[in-house]
Amino acid sequence: MSTTAYYTEEGFKKLQDELHHLRTVERPHLSQQIADARDKGDLSENAEYHAAKEEQGLLEARIAKMEEMMASARIVDTSQMDNSRVYIHSKVVVRHVGNGSEREFTLVAESEVDIKTGRISVSSPIGKGLLGKAKGDIAEVVTPTGSTQFEVLDISR
């Protein structure tokens, strides 16, 4: 059973493009590799054939997973979002209560994570801690290294 994943239009388009590439480029390429390897003779001792068949199985599993993700995907219109609380696709400025350092995070779906740009998953420890918080709230974030507190300074789209 799949769970609903929320995407921006950009993130959903990227998922669609990747799935299209796998179906129209990678799948035919692998089929050709299998056909070429089959033409080389005895399949029982043909390492190329077995490797291509294994790769094909992995590709088909990846395509199936992506199709499932797309079937349960929902696109979030960030222009209609309420900025009073932290939700998926919110941009949040927080202050670490312990050392006073400030960070900015954007909460996104797993497939849109980019740590370098501050895009973190809503299912990450920080994402879970921030969800539903309002400006001025203290978020308790439990990580493997311990517990950390963040004060929500600002919420925007």
Buried (B, 14 or more C-beta within 10 A) or exposed (E): EEEEBBBBEEBBEBBEEBBEEBBEEBBEEBEEBBEEBBEEEEEEEBEBBBEBBEBBEEBEEBBEEBEEBBEEBEEBEBEEBEBEBBBBBBBBBBBBEEEEEEBEBBBBBEBBBEEEEBBBBBBBBBBBBBBEBEBEBEBEBEEEEEEBBBBBBEBEB
